[in-house]
């Protein structure tokens, strides 16, 4: 399980040090991909679960013809890179990933249970300002427990791209 919040600087090559407890749980190879206004870091096992889950929502033909299904696959898999830490325990972020999430100088590493999120400090502050009220958390929990779909926007309160 991944927990905790850490803030690290990126070096000039776009690398940062992954915290030891997270690094140990990730394994030698793991995945970085686009999330919702941030980057997500998945273990190999969790990436397979994501692939399996997305495969269950449609048939191969629907995957090709249904734009909503295609959007999900494209979003999570087109920018997914398998990575590892180097000898100094640094993780390399691609220029595309840094641009998407607006991560330029600092990165906030956010443990989210089964995966990790990487945020620009500015995007995380904005997200928390808009979504961290107790009432919002209760409403989100109730929506997950409800049998009827939630009403309102489906963007989780996050812009489609980072700043930058």
C-alpha positions in Angstrom: 0.0 0.0 0.0 1.3 3.5 -0.9 0.7 6.3 1.6 2.2 9.6 2.5 3.0 12.8 0.8 6.5 13.9 -0.3 7.9 16.9 -2.1 11.1 16.6 -4.2 13.0 18.7 -6.7 13.5 17.6 -10.3 17.0 17.8 -11.6 17.8 19.4 -14.9 17.1 16.1 -16.7 13.6 15.8 -15.2 14.5 13.2 -12.6 13.5 12.9 -8.9 14.2 10.6 -6.1 11.4 8.1 -5.3 10.9 7.7 -1.5 12.4 4.5 -0.2 9.2 3.0 1.1 7.4 3.6 -2.2 10.5 2.4 -4.2 10.5 -0.9 -2.3 6.8 -1.5 -3.0 7.0 -0.6 -6.7 9.5 -3.3 -7.6 12.3 -3.1 -10.1 10.1 -2.0 -13.0 6.9 0.0 -12.9 4.7 2.3 -15.1 4.2 6.0 -15.3 1.2 7.3 -17.2 -1.3 10.2 -17.4 -3.9 10.5 -14.7 -6.5 13.2 -14.1 -4.4 16.4 -14.0 -1.5 14.5 -12.6 0.7 11.5 -13.4 0.1 8.0 -12.0 2.6 5.4 -11.1 1.5 1.8 -11.1 3.1 -1.5 -10.2 3.2 -4.0 -13.0 0.4 -5.9 -11.3 -1.8 -2.9 -11.0 -1.2 -1.9 -14.6 -2.4 -5.4 -15.6 -5.5 -5.0 -13.4 -6.2 -1.7 -15.2 -5.8 -3.3 -18.6 -8.1 -6.2 -17.6 -10.7 -3.9 -16.1 -10.8 -1.7 -19.3 -11.0 -4.8 -21.4 -14.1 -5.9 -19.5 -16.1 -2.7 -20.3 -16.3 -3.5 -24.0 -15.7 -5.9 -26.8 -12.8 -5.4 -29.3 -15.3 -4.0 -31.8 -16.7 -1.5 -29.3 -13.1 -0.5 -28.4 -12.6 0.5 -31.9 -16.0 2.1 -32.5 -17.0 3.6 -29.2 -15.3 6.9 -28.7 -15.7 6.9 -24.9 -14.0 3.5 -24.6 -11.3 4.6 -27.0 -10.7 7.8 -25.0 -10.0 5.8 -21.8 -7.6 3.4 -23.5 -5.9 6.2 -25.3 -5.5 8.3 -22.2 -4.1 5.6 -19.9 -2.0 3.6 -22.4 -0.7 5.9 -25.1 1.6 7.7 -22.7 2.3 4.7 -20.4 6.1 4.1 -20.0 7.7 1.3 -18.2 10.5 2.7 -16.0 12.8 1.9 -13.2 15.0 3.8 -10.8 18.6 4.5 -11.6 21.6 3.8 -9.3 20.8 7.0 -7.4 17.1 5.9 -6.9 15.9 8.6 -9.4 12.9 8.2 -11.7 13.0 9.9 -15.1 9.9 11.7 -16.3 9.6 12.2 -20.0 9.2 15.7 -21.4 5.6 14.7 -22.5 4.7 13.6 -18.9 6.2 16.8 -17.4 4.3 18.9 -19.9 1.0 17.1 -19.3 1.2 17.4 -15.5 2.9 20.8 -15.4 5.8 19.4 -13.4 8.8 21.6 -14.0 10.9 22.1 -10.8 9.1 20.3 -8.0 7.0 17.2 -7.8 4.6 16.2 -5.1 4.5 12.4 -4.6 1.1 11.4 -3.3 0.4 7.8 -2.0 -3.0 6.7 -3.1 -3.3 3.2 -1.8 -2.6 0.9 -4.7 -0.9 3.5 -6.8 1.0 6.8 -6.6 0.2 10.2 -8.1 2.7 12.8 -9.2 1.5 16.4 -9.1 2.9 19.8 -9.8 2.6 21.7 -6.5 0.3 24.3 -8.2 -2.1 21.8 -9.7 -2.3 19.9 -6.4 -3.0 23.1 -4.5 -5.8 23.9 -6.9 -7.2 20.4 -6.8 -7.3 20.4 -3.0 -8.8 23.8 -2.8 -11.7 22.6 -5.1 -12.1 19.1 -3.7 -10.8 18.6 -0.2 -13.9 19.8 1.7 -15.4 17.2 4.0 -18.8 17.6 2.3 -17.1 16.8 -1.1 -15.5 13.6 0.4 -18.8 12.5 1.9 -20.6 13.1 -1.4 -17.9 11.2 -3.3 -18.3 8.2 -0.9 -22.0 8.3 -1.1 -21.8 8.3 -4.9 -19.6 5.2 -4.9 -22.0 3.4 -2.6 -25.1 4.5 -4.5 -26.7 2.3 -7.2 -27.5 5.4 -9.3 -24.8 7.3 -11.2 -23.7 10.6 -9.7 -24.9 13.8 -11.3 -22.7 16.7 -12.4 -19.5 16.9 -14.2 -17.4 13.8 -14.8 -14.0 15.5 -14.6 -13.4 14.7 -10.9 -12.8 18.5 -10.4 -9.5 18.3 -12.3 -8.5 20.2 -15.4 -7.6 18.1 -18.4 -4.0 19.1 -18.3 -1.5 20.6 -15.9 -0.2 24.1 -15.9 2.7 25.1 -18.0 
